[in-house]
Amino acid sequence: MSEHIAYIGLGSNLEDPLDQLRRAFADIDKLPDTRMVARSSLYRSAPIGLLDQPDFVNAVAKIETTLTPQTLLQALLNIEHQHGRERTIRNAPRTLDLDVLLYDDIQLNEPGLTIPHQQMHLRAFVLRPLLEIAPDIGIPGIGRAEEMLIRCQNQVLERLEDGGL
């Protein structure tokens, strides 16, 4: 089996978000046939969509894995469940949200899984931590992540120094 490079977006705004993300990094690193190669700082961002909720803490992990995109997604959903994630309404507060952002250079659109992640190029809370660990990365079918971040300058993002790095 060959190794693949994937980027995982992490987010939380309930039940000690900093701790949720620190534990999630460890959980991701323990996935079978998977190794965490890099992890970003933790960033605070305002909610999007449903605005009446706490700020989010976000980060990105870079992994090497032999898992397929579908198996990786299922493993991430299991981690969310272990962290008490409940899926209610879109953009609702959550203990943990894990998204497959990129997987090698593939473009995939199937029920429950779209790669690259559909909204990632519109979100500073994804792009800035992604660029921190992969400065020259491109988003297949979209363009350079650095150029996409310029378009998100109106989105406030605060790097948290106590991000556990």
N, C-alpha and C positions, 0 to 999 in steps of 0.2 A: 504494500500500500504506500502511496506517495503522500508526502506532507503537503499541506495547503496552508496558506496564510489567510487568517480571518481577523476582522476587527469587530469587537463587540462594544456596543453602547450600553452604558449603565446609568440608571437614574433612580432616585428615591426622594420622597418628601414626607414620609411617615416613619414613626418609631425609630428615631435617631438615624437620619439618613447617612451621616458620615460612617457610622458603624455598619450600617447595611451594606454600603459600598465596599468597605474594607473586607467584610466577611465574604461578599460576593466575589471579589478578586481571588480570595483564597479558594472558594468553591470552584470557580472557573479553572484555576490551575490544577485542581484535583480531578478534572474530567478525564475519562479514559482516553488514552492515545492523544493527549493534548498537553501542551506546555505553554505557559504564559511567557512571552518574549519581552513585552514592555507594557507598562501601564502609565496612564497620564496622571497628572495632578487632579485633584477634585475641584470642581467649579460650582458655584452657586448661580442659579438662574431663576428668573421669574417664570411662573407657569404660563403656558400658551393654551388658548382655547378656553378652558374652564379656569377663569381667573381667580375665583374665590377659594383659594387653597394655599397651603404653605409653599414657599420657594422650594425648588428642587436642588439636589446635589447631583452632578453628572460627572462622568469620566468615560474613558475609552481604554479598552484592553486590546493588545495585539497578541494573537496566539498562533502557534503552529499546531496543526491537528491532522489526523487521518480520517476524522469523522466527516461524513457527507454533510452538505448544508442542512438537509432535513433532519439528520440525526443530531447535529449540533443544536439546531433550533429546539428540538424536543428536550435535549439535556438542559438547555437554558430555561425552558419553561418549567422543568422540574426544580431547578434552583429557585426560580421565582416562587413556586408553590411552597418550598421549604422555608422561604422567608415570609410566608403569610400573604402572598399576593392574592388579591381577590379582584376579579375582572367584573366591573359593574358597568359604568358608562364610559364612553370615549373621553380621554384626557382626565380621568378621575385621579384623585390622590392615590398613591401606591407605596407599598413598602419597598418594592423592587421592580424595576423594568429592565429587561435585558433584550437587546436587539442585535441580530446579525446585520451589521452595517455593510461590510464588504467581505467577499470570499474570493480569494485570488482576483482575477479580472473578469469573473463571470457576470453575466446579466441573466437573471432568473425571475420569472413571474408566474407563480403558481399559487393555488389557494393557501393562504396562511403564511406565505413566504415570498417576499420580493427582495431581490438583491440587484443593485445597491438598494438599501433601505429608502423607501419612497420620499421621505421628507428630509433626509440627512443634509442635502445641499442647501436647505433653507434654514438651518438651525445652527446658530453660533455655538450652542452648548454641545453640539456634536463635532463641529468643524474645528474649533480651537483645540480641544483635547486630542483630536485625531492628528492635527498638524504638529502638536507637541511631540508625538512619538513617531510620526511619519511625515516629515516636513515637505517632501516632494510628491506626496500621493495624489493620484488622480482618481476620479470617480467615473467608472465606465459608463459611457453614454452621456455624461454630463460635462466633465472637464476637470481642470485642476481644482483641488479643494481650496487652495490658497485664494484663487479668484472668487470662489463661491463665498468665502468668509468675508471678503471685502463688501459683498452685497448685504451682509448681515450686521453691518456696523451699528445699526440702531438698536440691536439687541444687547441689553446689559448683561455682562457676565463677570463674576468676581472669582478670581483664583483664590482658593482657600489654602493658606500656608500650612495649616495643620492637617493637610490631606493624607497623612500617614505614609509619606514617601520616605 
